[in-house]
Amino acid sequence: MRPFIPLLQRYVFGELLRVFALVLTVLTVLTMFVGVFQEATERGLGPQQLIQVLPYIIPNMLPFTIPATLLMTVSVVYGRIAGDQEITAAKAAGINVLSLMGPAFFLGAVMSVCTLVLTDQVIPWAMANIQRTVIAAVEEIFLDKLRTEHQLRYRPKGIDITVTDVDGSTLIDPVFRYRNSRGEYFTVQAREAQVDFDHERGMAILNMKDAVVDVPFGDGKSPLQFIQKGDHPYEFPLPLENGQKKPMYMSLSKIDRELSEIAERRKQLEERRVVEAAMSLTLGGFDRMASSTFASGPELVVGSARRDRLRTEYHSRFSLACSCFFFVLLGSPFAILKAKNQFLTSFLYCFGPIVGVYYPLVLGLVTQAKRGHMDPAWSTWVGNIVVFLFALVIIRRVMRH
């Protein structure tokens, strides 16, 4: 039975796979140390935690190493084939040069899909595991500090915890003092408290038993004291990166869902803005309308900024994944065209303009799209379009000569 894929294309594809696997392994190992150093610096992880997060750092490096690996792979394989006059022999036999570049185009398309899956599914999963490891490290630091120093202060949230002793995750004679939004301090004392940690929200929960609560008065009088029988939870955030999740660590489905929620919220705020504007005009409150806080103005601005970042991440994820295919589209014919030179020269001729032009152009447009100055639906694709136009010119030259 005749094979579906011709022998020559299978030969080229095998060469591409072999070189791609080798180069990808080397580049990933080299860049992995950069990722490990960054995580250690930003999160303050120790050697044990770094070993635990090491497998989850590798997926974060792959979207950056795969495009460069593909470019180097096609430079090596097609540069060698063309240098050995195999391209000339194939053309003399009536084989179209595009069919010889077909395996590279196929590999680039497959890697584009793989990169999209990595950024959409694997990297958010890996970051969730890194976050759990960080929270576990913070748990150990939290309990060890109370066990050795018998106190813990978290100044950004105005929280002080003092204990007599720590038995496992149980605090003996804890005193929990925290500050509310008005700067007033509440004090909670208990016989003991059980510490639980909410990994999803990055919160520590103190389940106080038979707590005595001192509630302050705003008029300077002595605080009101009352007793809470049974277990009463008091929670506070761990010293982690809290707030809204970064768009780059969210899946496309979560980005879609949050964009829908933002759109619905904006619609409600716009309706309320119209009603308040009508009431202000009716009652003559023109000063109120001139205020920067009129009708949820700041909330609309914050929502717009978040929406722009999410939309930019959504579209740039597709465009950056497709860059694998466009890099191959440019590198394959260029390596054939420069057959007499070494493969490293062909790679540098391609990679130099990509580093000096493509990435600065893409990053600049993405930054403008995040600020709401451009529509990410087209601005994130400008870099790929430029690469595609150059690739067409080079392919035309290869087909003619």
N, C-alpha and C positions, 0 to 999 in steps of 0.2 A: 504493500500500500504506500502510495506517495505521501511523504510528510507534508503537513499543511504549511509549515514554514520552510522556505528554501534553505539549502545547506549554507550558502554564503551569509545569509542574514542570521542564521543560528550561530555561525562562527563569530560574527561581529558582536552579537548580543552576549555570547559567553565571555568574550574579551572585556566587554563593558562591565558585566557583573563582577568579574574577578577584580578588576582594577577599582571599581566603585566600592566594593566591600573592604578592600585593603585601605584605601585612602580615607573612607568614612571612619573606620576604626581608629586610625592614627589621629585624625583631626578631632574626633570626639574625645579621645583620651587627653589630648593637649588642652582643649577648651574646658574639659571637666574640672581641671584644677582651678581655672578662673572662677567657675560657678561655685566651687566649694569655698574658695577664699571669700567670695562675695557674701555667701550665706553666713559664714562664720563672722564676718565683720558686721553685717547688718543685724543679725539676731543674737550675737554673743554665744554661739554654740561651742561646746567643748568637744574634745576628740571623740568621746563616745557618741554624742549626738550627730557629729559629722559622719561617722561611719553608718549610722542609721539612715540619714537622709541622702547618702551618696547615690543609691539606686534611683531616687526620685529626681536628682539633679540632671541625670543624663538626658531624659526627654526634653528638658528645657534647652539643652544645647543643640539638639538635632535640627530644629528649624533654621538655625544659623549655619550649621555645617553641611547640611544636605545640598543647598544650591552651589556652594563653593566646591564641594566634592564632585558634583555632576559636571561642573565646568572643567575641572582638572581631569576627570575621567575621559571626557570626549576629546580633550586636548591630547592626552596620552595615546588613546586608541587610534583616533583618526589621523593624528600626526604621524604615528608609526606606519599605519596602513598606506597613507599617501606617500610617505617617504620611501617606502619599499616598492613603490610603483604598482601597488595592488589596485588602487583606484583607477589608474590608467589602463591596466589590464582588463578590469571589469568593464570599463567604458568601451574598450576595443571589442569586447565580446557582446556589446549591445545592451549591457545592463545600465539602467538609469541610475545616476548617482544618488537621486533622492531615495531610491529603494535601499541603498546602502546606509543612508542616514536614518531610515525608518526605525531600526532597533533603538537608536539613541532618542528619537522622538517618543517612542513608546515608553522607554525608561523614564524620560522626563515627565510624561503625563502621569505615570504610576506614582512617581515620587511627589508630584504635586498633590495627588489625592492623599497620599500617606502623610504629607506635611499638614494638610488641612485636618485630617483626623487627629494628628498629634496636638495641634493647637486647640481643637474643639473638644476633645475628650481626654486625651492622655495627660496633657499638661495641667488642666484643672484638677484631675485626680491626683497627680503627683504633688501639686501645691497643697491640696487638702491633707495629704499624708505628712508633708513637711510641717504644716501648721500644727498637726496633732503631736508631732515629735517636739516642736517648740513648746507647746502647751505642757507636755509631760515634763520637759526640762524646767519650765517655770513652776510647775507644781512641786518639784523636788526642791528648788531654791526657796519657794514660799515656806514649805514645812521645815526645811533645815534652818532657815533664818529664825523662825519662831522657836525652834527647838534649842538653838544655841544662844540667841540673843534675847529671847522672850519678848520681842517686840518687832513690829514691821510698820514702816511708814511709806505711804504712797501719796506723795505730795501733790501730783497733778490732779488727783480726785479728792484731796483733803481727807484721807483715810488713815487712821492709826489703829493698830491692833496690838494689844498687850495681853500676855498669857503668863500663867504660873508654870505650866509644863505642857508638853505635847506627848500624847500617847497614840502612836500610829497617825491617824488622821483626825484624832479627837483633841480639841483644845480644852485645857483645864483652866477654870476661872478666867475666861476671856473677857476683855473689855474692848468693845468695838465702838470707835468714835469716828463720825463722818460729818462732812459739811454739806449743807443743801445749797440750792442755787442762790439763796439770799445771803450766803456766808455764815449762817447759823449752824452751830455744832449740835449734833444729837449724840448721846452717849447710851450705849446698851451694854449692860453687865449680865452675865449668866453663870450658872454653875458649871456648865460645860457646853461645848458646841462641836458639831460634826461638820467637817469641811468636805464639800463636794465641788466638782469642777464640771462646768458645761463646756465641752469642747467645741460645739457648734458656734456658740456665741462668744467664747473666750471669757467666761465669767466664773468667778469663785463665789460659792454659796455657803454661808454660815448658817447652819440650823441650830439656833439658840434654844436651850432648854431652860424654862422658868426664868425668862429675861426680865430685868428691871430697866425701864427706859426713861431717860431724862430728856424731856422736850423743852426747848428754850422758849421764852416769851420775847416778842419783839420790842416790848416797852421797858426792858431792863429789869423786870421782876425776876425773882428766883424761878428756876425751871420747874415745870410740872413733872412729877414722878409717878409712874404707874407700873403695875406688874402684869406681865403677859404669861399666863399659864400655858404649859405644853410647848410644842416646838414651833418656832417662828423663824422663817428664812430671811436672811439679809444678804443681798448679793451686790457685788461690785466687780468692775472690769479688771482683768489681769493686765499687766503692763505689756500689751501686745499691740499690733497694728489693728486698731478697731475702726469702726466706721464702715463706709460703703466698700464693697469688694472691688478690687481693681478689674476693669473690663478684660484685661489680657488673661486673667485667671478664671474667666467665666465661659461656659459653653454657649454656643449659638442659640440654643433653646432658651437659656436663662436670659441672654441679652434681649431676645425677642420679647420675652415675658416682661422684663423690666421696661422696655420701650413702650409696650402697651400700657403698663401702669402709669408711666410718666405722661403719656398722651392723654389718658383719662383724667389724671390729676390736673394737667394744664387746662383741659376743657372746663373742669369745675372752677378753677381759679379765674379763668377768663369770664365765665358767667357771673361769678361773684364780683369781679372787677366792674362789669357793666352795671350791676345793681348798685354797688357803692358809688359809682360815678353819677348815676342818676339821682341818688339820694343827696349827694353832695351838691349837685347843681340845684336841686329843689330847695335845699336848706341854706344855700349860699356859702357852703364850706369850701371856698376856692383855695384857701391856704392848705387845707387837707389834701386836695388833689395835687398840689405842687410838691407835696412831701415825697421823698424817695421811698418811704415805706407804705405809700398808698396802695391799698387793695392788693396786698400780698406781692408787691413788686419784687422784693428780695427773693422770695420763694420761687417766683417765676424765673428769675435770673439763674438761681442755683439749679433748677430743674432743666433749664435750657443748656447749661454747661454740662450737666450729666448726660443729657440726651445726645449732645454733639460728640462726646467722648465715646459713648456706646455705639453710635452709628459709624463713627470712624473705625472703631475696632472691628465692627461687623464686616465692613467692606474691605478694610485693609487685610483682614485675615484671608479672604479669597485671593486678593491680588498678590500678596506675598507668597502664598502657596503656589500660585500659578507661575511665579518667577522661576521656579525650577524648570518648567517647560521652555520658557523664553530664553533662559540661559543656555539650554541645550540647543535651541533653535539658532542661537548666535554662535556658540562655540564649535559645533560640529562642522559647518562649512568653513569657518575661519581656520580651523586646524588643517582641513584639506587644502585650503588656499595657501597656507604657509608650510607646506609639506617639507620644504627643503631646510627649514629651521628646526631647532630642537623643540620638543613639546613644551618645555618650560617657557620658552619665548612666546609661543602661541598663547599659553595660559596667561602670562603676564600682560600680553597685548590686549586680551579680553578683560582680564580681571582688573587691570589698572583703571580703564574708563568706568567700569562698574563701581569700583570703590570711590573713584573721584567724581563721578557724575551721577550714576544711577542712585546710589544710596543717599547722598546729600539731597538730591531732587526729591526722592520719595519721602525722606524724613521731613524735609521742609514742607511739602504739601500735606503730609499727615498732621504736622503741627498746626498748620493753618486750618485744616478741617476740624481738629479738636477744638479750636477756638471759635468755630462757627463761621469762619470767613470764606470757606469753600464747601461745596457739596462733595462729601466723600464718595458718593456713587460714581463719580468720574475722576476726581482728583487723585484717588489712590491707584488708578490704573495708568496714569500718565507715564510713569517709568517703564512699565511693561510695553506700552505702545511705542516708546522710543526705541527700546531694544528690538521689538518686532520689525520696525522699519529698517533698522540697520541690518538685521538678519536677512530681510528680503533682498537688500542690495548685494550682500555677500553671496547668498544662494544663487542669485542671478549670474554673478561672475563665475561661480563654480560650475553652473550648468553650461555656460558658454565656453569656458576654457577648462 
